């Protein structure tokens, strides 16, 4: 019985991921402004990554320290990218 429940949950998560992927594709064809498109795609990608981590990597039922040991290293490249973007914007200011 438990295997059947897991299969059902996995199929639901697969469906959610498929819908999010379809939203990503639709966002590209909606001719949004560049900043809006990039923000939407990043938000959808982060959402999909969180869903995969929580359900397929079984982090949903783990301890907080184990979740942090996965979340912190994954977030470091994003933080680094934001720092580089901010630094690049700072250098372009007309002084």
Rosetta constraint file for C-alpha pairs under 8 A:
AtomPair CA 1 CA 5 HARMONIC 6.49 0.50
AtomPair CA 2 CA 6 HARMONIC 6.26 0.50
AtomPair CA 3 CA 7 HARMONIC 6.16 0.50
AtomPair CA 4 CA 8 HARMONIC 6.22 0.50
AtomPair CA 5 CA 9 HARMONIC 6.17 0.50
AtomPair CA 6 CA 10 HARMONIC 6.02 0.50
AtomPair CA 7 CA 11 HARMONIC 6.15 0.50
AtomPair CA 8 CA 12 HARMONIC 6.25 0.50
AtomPair CA 9 CA 13 HARMONIC 6.20 0.50
AtomPair CA 10 CA 14 HARMONIC 6.03 0.50
AtomPair CA 10 CA 55 HARMONIC 7.92 0.50
AtomPair CA 10 CA 56 HARMONIC 7.93 0.50
AtomPair CA 11 CA 15 HARMONIC 6.13 0.50
AtomPair CA 12 CA 16 HARMONIC 6.27 0.50
AtomPair CA 13 CA 17 HARMONIC 6.14 0.50
AtomPair CA 13 CA 51 HARMONIC 7.70 0.50
AtomPair CA 13 CA 55 HARMONIC 7.77 0.50
AtomPair CA 14 CA 18 HARMONIC 6.10 0.50
AtomPair CA 15 CA 19 HARMONIC 6.21 0.50
AtomPair CA 16 CA 20 HARMONIC 6.23 0.50
AtomPair CA 17 CA 21 HARMONIC 6.12 0.50
AtomPair CA 17 CA 48 HARMONIC 6.35 0.50
AtomPair CA 18 CA 22 HARMONIC 6.19 0.50
AtomPair CA 19 CA 23 HARMONIC 6.20 0.50
AtomPair CA 20 CA 24 HARMONIC 6.29 0.50
AtomPair CA 20 CA 44 HARMONIC 6.62 0.50
AtomPair CA 20 CA 48 HARMONIC 7.21 0.50
AtomPair CA 21 CA 25 HARMONIC 6.37 0.50
AtomPair CA 22 CA 26 HARMONIC 6.06 0.50
AtomPair CA 23 CA 27 HARMONIC 5.96 0.50
AtomPair CA 24 CA 28 HARMONIC 6.58 0.50
AtomPair CA 24 CA 40 HARMONIC 7.90 0.50
AtomPair CA 24 CA 41 HARMONIC 6.10 0.50
AtomPair CA 24 CA 44 HARMONIC 6.92 0.50
AtomPair CA 25 CA 29 HARMONIC 6.79 0.50
AtomPair CA 26 CA 30 HARMONIC 6.26 0.50
AtomPair CA 27 CA 31 HARMONIC 7.50 0.50
AtomPair CA 27 CA 32 HARMONIC 7.38 0.50
AtomPair CA 27 CA 37 HARMONIC 6.72 0.50
AtomPair CA 27 CA 40 HARMONIC 7.58 0.50
AtomPair CA 27 CA 41 HARMONIC 7.64 0.50
AtomPair CA 28 CA 32 HARMONIC 7.51 0.50
AtomPair CA 28 CA 37 HARMONIC 7.01 0.50
AtomPair CA 32 CA 36 HARMONIC 6.26 0.50
AtomPair CA 32 CA 37 HARMONIC 5.64 0.50
AtomPair CA 33 CA 37 HARMONIC 6.05 0.50
AtomPair CA 34 CA 38 HARMONIC 6.09 0.50
AtomPair CA 35 CA 39 HARMONIC 6.07 0.50
AtomPair CA 36 CA 40 HARMONIC 6.06 0.50
AtomPair CA 37 CA 41 HARMONIC 6.09 0.50
AtomPair CA 38 CA 42 HARMONIC 6.07 0.50
AtomPair CA 39 CA 43 HARMONIC 6.11 0.50
AtomPair CA 40 CA 44 HARMONIC 6.15 0.50
AtomPair CA 41 CA 45 HARMONIC 6.06 0.50
AtomPair CA 42 CA 46 HARMONIC 6.09 0.50
AtomPair CA 43 CA 47 HARMONIC 6.14 0.50
AtomPair CA 44 CA 48 HARMONIC 6.15 0.50
AtomPair CA 45 CA 49 HARMONIC 6.11 0.50
AtomPair CA 46 CA 50 HARMONIC 6.12 0.50
AtomPair CA 47 CA 51 HARMONIC 6.25 0.50
AtomPair CA 48 CA 52 HARMONIC 6.20 0.50
AtomPair CA 49 CA 53 HARMONIC 6.08 0.50
AtomPair CA 50 CA 54 HARMONIC 5.98 0.50
AtomPair CA 51 CA 55 HARMONIC 5.99 0.50
AtomPair CA 51 CA 56 HARMONIC 7.74 0.50
AtomPair CA 52 CA 56 HARMONIC 5.14 0.50
AtomPair CA 52 CA 57 HARMONIC 6.56 0.50
AtomPair CA 53 CA 57 HARMONIC 4.87 0.50
AtomPair CA 53 CA 58 HARMONIC 6.79 0.50
AtomPair CA 53 CA 59 HARMONIC 6.10 0.50
AtomPair CA 53 CA 60 HARMONIC 7.93 0.50
AtomPair CA 54 CA 58 HARMONIC 5.46 0.50
AtomPair CA 54 CA 59 HARMONIC 4.54 0.50
AtomPair CA 54 CA 60 HARMONIC 4.59 0.50
AtomPair CA 55 CA 59 HARMONIC 6.56 0.50
AtomPair CA 55 CA 60 HARMONIC 6.25 0.50
AtomPair CA 58 CA 62 HARMONIC 7.22 0.50
AtomPair CA 59 CA 66 HARMONIC 7.82 0.50
AtomPair CA 59 CA 67 HARMONIC 6.27 0.50
AtomPair CA 62 CA 66 HARMONIC 6.44 0.50
AtomPair CA 62 CA 67 HARMONIC 6.70 0.50
AtomPair CA 63 CA 67 HARMONIC 6.39 0.50
AtomPair CA 64 CA 68 HARMONIC 6.09 0.50
AtomPair CA 65 CA 69 HARMONIC 6.12 0.50
AtomPair CA 66 CA 70 HARMONIC 6.53 0.50
AtomPair CA 67 CA 71 HARMONIC 6.03 0.50
AtomPair CA 68 CA 72 HARMONIC 5.68 0.50
AtomPair CA 69 CA 73 HARMONIC 6.95 0.50
AtomPair CA 70 CA 74 HARMONIC 6.43 0.50
AtomPair CA 71 CA 75 HARMONIC 6.08 0.50
AtomPair CA 72 CA 76 HARMONIC 6.31 0.50
AtomPair CA 73 CA 77 HARMONIC 7.75 0.50
AtomPair CA 74 CA 78 HARMONIC 7.82 0.50
AtomPair CA 75 CA 79 HARMONIC 6.32 0.50
AtomPair CA 76 CA 80 HARMONIC 6.09 0.50
AtomPair CA 77 CA 81 HARMONIC 6.06 0.50
AtomPair CA 78 CA 82 HARMONIC 6.26 0.50
AtomPair CA 79 CA 83 HARMONIC 6.28 0.50
AtomPair CA 80 CA 84 HARMONIC 6.26 0.50
AtomPair CA 81 CA 85 HARMONIC 6.13 0.50
AtomPair CA 82 CA 86 HARMONIC 6.07 0.50
AtomPair CA 83 CA 87 HARMONIC 6.05 0.50
AtomPair CA 84 CA 88 HARMONIC 6.05 0.50
AtomPair CA 85 CA 89 HARMONIC 6.14 0.50
AtomPair CA 86 CA 90 HARMONIC 6.06 0.50
AtomPair CA 87 CA 91 HARMONIC 6.30 0.50
AtomPair CA 88 CA 92 HARMONIC 6.46 0.50
AtomPair CA 89 CA 93 HARMONIC 6.64 0.50
